[in-house]
Amino acid sequence: MVTPIIILLLLIGPLAISYLFSKTQKQPLNIRKFACWGLGLAYLFFFIGHFVKAQGMVEMLPPWVPFRLTLIYLTGVLELAIGIALFIPKLQRFAARLAVIVFVVFFPANIYAAVNGVGLGGHQWGPIYLLIRGPLQVILISWAYFLCIKPAQVQWNKT
C-alpha cells in the first residue's frame, strides 16, 4: 500500500516545496504551475508502472479485452505524453483535462482488479482496496480540476 503514499508525495511535493520557497523568499507563488508539475510527476510515475509492471497491469484487465499488453503499453505512452505536457505552460490545461478523462476511463480496471483480487498495487486486498483507491481518484481528479484546469488566480502572495 505504499503506492498511494508515493502518488500523494509526488502530487503535493512541488507545490509544498515552492510554497516554502515563496515564503522564505517573499515571492508570489504560481499555484497552477506547481500543481501541474505535481500532477505531471504523478503521471510520469504511472507511465513507469505501465512498463515496469506491465504483466501485472495486463492481469487488471478482463480476459475479453483484446491486445491487453499492447493496450497497457499504449496507455503508458499516453500517460507519458500527459505527464510531459503538464510541465509545458501552454499545454497544462489541456493535459489536465486529459488526465481527468484518463482517471475516469481507467477506473473500471481498478474495480475489476479489486473485485477479482488481482495482486498488483494493493488490489490483492480485494474490494476493500477501493476504499483507498476511490478517494485517491477523487483527490487526483479534484487536484487536476481545481488547481490545474479551473480558471483561478494563479498568484498567491499572502505574507
Buried (B, 14 or more C-beta within 10 A) or exposed (E): EEBBEEBBBBBBBBBEEBBEEBEEEEEEBBBBBBBBBBBBBBBBBBBBBBEEBBEBBBBBBEEEEEEBEEBBBEBBEBBBBBBBBBBEEEBBBBBBBBBBEBBEEBBEBBBBBBEBEBEBBBBEBBEEBBEBBBEBBEBBBEBBBEBBBEEEEBEEEEE
